[in-house]
């Protein structure tokens, strides 16, 4: 499974979205399921999936799927 698919799956799981839900254009609070509590679940899911520890500034700045891709790049995860 590609890193991109793993990230998509982490988003779907953490935000309790259907398996086929598009997530590439998701933005924080544009989806009713992505609230502050779901945000922390999402961060934990990403950390677990990619074996990284995301620092506080990056947690705060993770405002979209695209931003999550960028942030993971900082931790050596090449999401393509």
FIKE-722310 format. One line per 2 residues: number of its first residue (from 0); for each residue x negated, y, z of N, C-alpha, C, CB. Coordinates in nm, 2 decimals, padded with zeros to 4 digits. Atoms other than C-alpha are relative to their C-alpha. Glycine has a CB too. Example, Ala and Ser with C-alpha at 12.3 -4.5 7.8 and 13.67 -1.06 7.14 Angstrom:
! FIKE-722310
0) -00.09/-00.12/00.00/-01.23/-00.45/00.78/-00.09/00.12/00.00/00.10/00.00/00.12  00.09/-00.11/00.00/-01.37/-00.11/00.71/00.08/00.11/00.08/-00.04/00.05/-00.14
! end
This chain:
! FIKE-722310
0) -00.09/-00.12/00.00/00.00/00.00/00.00/-00.09/00.12/00.00/00.10/00.00/00.12  00.08/-00.12/00.01/-00.14/00.34/-00.09/00.02/00.09/00.12/00.04/00.08/-00.13
2) -00.01/-00.09/-00.11/-00.21/00.61/00.17/00.13/00.09/-00.01/-00.12/00.09/00.01  -00.12/-00.08/00.02/00.07/00.82/00.01/00.12/-00.07/00.04/00.01/00.04/-00.15
4) -00.12/00.08/-00.03/00.32/00.54/00.05/00.01/-00.02/00.15/00.00/-00.13/-00.07  00.00/00.02/-00.15/00.21/00.48/00.41/00.05/00.13/00.07/-00.14/-00.03/00.05
6) -00.05/-00.12/-00.06/00.27/00.85/00.49/00.15/00.02/-00.03/-00.08/00.12/-00.06  -00.15/-00.01/00.02/00.61/00.85/00.32/00.07/-00.09/00.09/00.03/-00.04/-00.15
8) -00.06/00.09/-00.10/00.70/00.55/00.53/00.00/00.05/00.14/-00.06/-00.14/-00.01  00.00/-00.06/-00.14/00.59/00.72/00.85/00.10/00.11/00.01/-00.15/00.05/00.02
10) -00.11/-00.11/00.00/00.81/01.02/00.76/00.14/-00.06/00.01/-00.01/00.09/-00.12  -00.14/00.06/00.00/01.11/00.80/00.69/00.03/-00.07/00.13/00.01/-00.11/-00.11
12) -00.02/00.06/-00.13/01.06/00.60/01.01/00.02/00.10/00.11/-00.11/-00.10/00.03  -00.01/-00.10/-00.11/01.00/00.89/01.24/00.13/00.09/-00.01/-00.12/00.09/00.00
14) -00.12/-00.08/00.01/01.29/01.09/01.10/00.13/-00.07/-00.03/-00.02/00.10/-00.12  -00.11/00.08/00.02/01.52/00.80/01.07/00.08/00.02/-00.13/00.10/00.02/00.12
16) -00.05/-00.02/00.13/01.57/00.84/00.70/00.01/-00.14/-00.07/-00.08/00.09/-00.08  -00.01/00.12/00.08/01.68/00.57/00.45/-00.13/-00.04/-00.07/00.12/00.01/-00.10
18) 00.13/00.05/00.06/01.40/00.36/00.30/-00.03/00.06/-00.14/00.00/-00.15/-00.02  00.02/-00.06/00.13/01.46/00.53/-00.04/00.01/00.15/00.00/00.10/-00.06/-00.10
20) -00.01/-00.14/00.00/01.49/00.88/00.08/-00.12/00.07/-00.05/00.04/00.05/00.15  00.12/-00.07/00.05/01.27/01.13/-00.10/-00.05/00.09/00.12/00.03/00.09/-00.12
22) 00.06/-00.08/-00.11/01.03/01.30/00.15/-00.11/00.09/-00.05/-00.06/-00.10/00.10  00.11/-00.08/00.04/00.77/01.47/-00.06/00.02/00.15/00.01/-00.04/-00.04/-00.15
24) -00.03/-00.14/-00.01/00.95/01.80/-00.05/00.06/00.04/00.14/00.10/00.04/-00.11  -00.05/-00.04/-00.13/01.05/01.79/00.32/-00.07/00.11/00.06/00.00/-00.13/00.09
26) 00.06/-00.11/-00.08/00.99/02.09/00.53/00.07/00.00/00.14/00.02/00.14/-00.07  -00.04/00.00/-00.14/01.02/02.13/00.91/00.13/00.08/00.01/-00.10/00.05/00.09
28) -00.13/-00.06/-00.03/01.38/02.21/01.01/00.09/00.02/-00.12/-00.01/00.13/00.07  -00.09/-00.01/00.12/01.51/02.21/00.65/00.09/-00.13/00.00/-00.08/00.01/-00.13
30) -00.08/00.12/-00.01/01.63/01.86/00.73/00.05/-00.01/00.14/-00.09/-00.13/-00.04  -00.05/00.00/-00.14/01.86/01.83/01.03/-00.06/-00.10/00.09/00.15/-00.02/-00.01
32) 00.06/00.10/-00.09/01.68/01.53/01.16/-00.15/00.04/00.04/-00.01/-00.14/-00.08  00.13/-00.05/-00.04/01.34/01.71/01.17/00.01/00.11/00.09/-00.08/00.03/-00.13
34) 00.00/-00.11/-00.10/01.37/01.90/01.49/-00.12/-00.02/00.09/00.13/-00.02/00.10  00.13/00.00/-00.07/01.11/01.95/01.76/-00.03/-00.14/00.06/00.01/00.10/00.12
36) 00.02/00.14/-00.05/01.16/01.60/01.92/-00.05/-00.09/-00.11/00.12/-00.05/00.07  00.04/00.08/00.12/01.14/01.43/01.58/-00.14/00.04/-00.05/00.11/00.01/-00.11
38) 00.14/-00.05/00.04/00.83/01.64/01.50/-00.10/-00.08/00.08/-00.01/00.15/00.02  00.10/00.07/-00.09/00.65/01.48/01.80/00.00/-00.14/-00.04/00.03/00.03/00.15
40) -00.01/00.14/00.04/00.77/01.14/01.69/-00.08/-00.02/-00.13/00.14/-00.05/-00.01  00.07/00.00/00.13/00.64/01.21/01.34/-00.15/00.00/00.02/00.05/00.11/-00.09
42) 00.14/-00.02/-00.03/00.30/01.32/01.47/-00.05/-00.13/00.06/-00.03/00.11/00.09  00.05/00.13/-00.06/00.27/01.00/01.68/00.00/-00.11/-00.10/00.10/-00.04/00.12
44) -00.01/00.11/00.10/00.38/00.78/01.39/-00.12/00.02/-00.10/00.13/00.01/-00.08  00.12/-00.02/00.09/00.11/00.94/01.16/-00.13/-00.03/00.07/00.00/00.15/-00.04
46) 00.12/00.04/-00.07/-00.15/00.91/01.43/-00.02/-00.15/00.01/00.00/00.06/00.14  00.01/00.15/-00.01/-00.07/00.54/01.48/-00.03/-00.06/-00.14/00.13/-00.05/00.05
48) 00.02/00.06/00.13/-00.05/00.47/01.11/-00.14/00.01/-00.06/00.10/00.06/-00.10  00.13/-00.03/00.06/-00.38/00.63/01.02/-00.11/00.00/00.10/00.01/00.14/-00.07
50) 00.10/00.01/-00.10/-00.57/00.58/01.34/-00.08/00.13/00.02/-00.10/-00.11/-00.03  00.06/-00.13/-00.02/-00.63/00.95/01.39/00.06/00.07/00.12/00.01/00.09/-00.13
52) -00.05/-00.08/-00.10/-00.59/01.20/01.67/00.01/00.14/-00.05/-00.08/-00.01/00.14  -00.03/-00.13/00.06/-00.43/01.52/01.54/-00.01/00.11/00.11/00.13/00.01/-00.07
54) 00.02/-00.10/-00.10/-00.54/01.83/01.73/00.13/00.09/00.01/-00.12/00.09/-00.02  -00.12/-00.08/-00.03/-00.28/02.08/01.87/00.03/00.10/-00.11/-00.02/00.07/00.13
56) -00.02/-00.09/00.10/-00.33/02.34/01.61/00.06/-00.06/-00.13/-00.13/00.08/-00.04  -00.06/00.07/00.12/-00.26/02.09/01.33/00.14/-00.05/00.03/-00.10/-00.12/-00.03
58) -00.13/00.04/-00.03/00.04/01.95/01.51/00.10/00.12/-00.02/00.01/-00.05/00.15  -00.08/-00.12/00.02/00.18/02.30/01.52/00.02/00.04/-00.14/-00.06/00.12/00.08
60) -00.01/-00.04/00.14/00.10/02.37/01.16/00.06/-00.10/-00.10/-00.14/00.03/-00.04  -00.05/00.10/00.09/00.24/02.05/01.02/00.15/00.03/-00.02/-00.01/-00.15/00.07
62) -00.13/-00.06/00.03/00.54/02.22/00.87/00.07/-00.06/-00.13/00.00/00.14/-00.02  -00.06/00.06/00.12/00.60/02.01/00.56/-00.08/-00.13/-00.03/-00.01/00.09/-00.12
64) 00.06/00.12/00.05/00.51/01.68/00.39/-00.14/00.04/-00.06/00.08/-00.08/-00.10  00.12/-00.04/00.07/00.25/01.86/00.18/-00.11/00.04/00.10/00.02/00.12/-00.10
66) 00.10/-00.04/-00.10/00.09/02.01/00.49/-00.05/-00.12/00.08/00.07/00.10/00.10  00.05/00.12/-00.06/00.07/01.67/00.65/-00.11/-00.07/-00.09/00.12/-00.10/00.02
68) 00.10/00.05/00.09/-00.12/01.55/00.34/-00.13/00.08/00.02/00.05/00.01/-00.15  00.12/-00.08/-00.02/-00.36/01.84/00.38/-00.07/-00.02/00.13/00.04/00.15/-00.01
70) 00.05/00.02/-00.13/-00.40/01.79/00.75/-00.07/-00.14/00.01/00.11/00.01/00.11  00.07/00.13/00.00/-00.48/01.42/00.71/-00.13/00.00/-00.07/00.09/-00.11/-00.07
72) 00.13/-00.02/00.07/-00.75/01.52/00.46/-00.11/00.05/00.09/00.02/00.09/-00.12  00.10/-00.05/-00.09/-00.92/01.70/00.74/-00.06/-00.11/00.09/00.06/00.11/00.09
74) 00.04/00.11/-00.09/-00.94/01.37/00.93/-00.06/-00.12/-00.09/00.12/-00.05/00.08  00.06/00.10/00.09/-01.09/01.18/00.63/00.10/-00.10/-00.06/-00.09/-00.08/00.08
76) -00.10/00.09/00.06/-00.76/01.03/00.51/00.03/00.06/-00.14/00.12/-00.02/00.09  -00.02/-00.05/00.13/-00.74/01.08/00.13/00.14/-00.05/-00.05/-00.11/-00.05/-00.10
78) -00.14/00.04/00.04/-00.36/01.07/00.06/00.02/00.04/-00.14/00.10/00.07/00.09  -00.02/-00.02/00.14/-00.30/01.03/-00.31/00.11/-00.09/-00.05/-00.12/-00.03/-00.08
! end
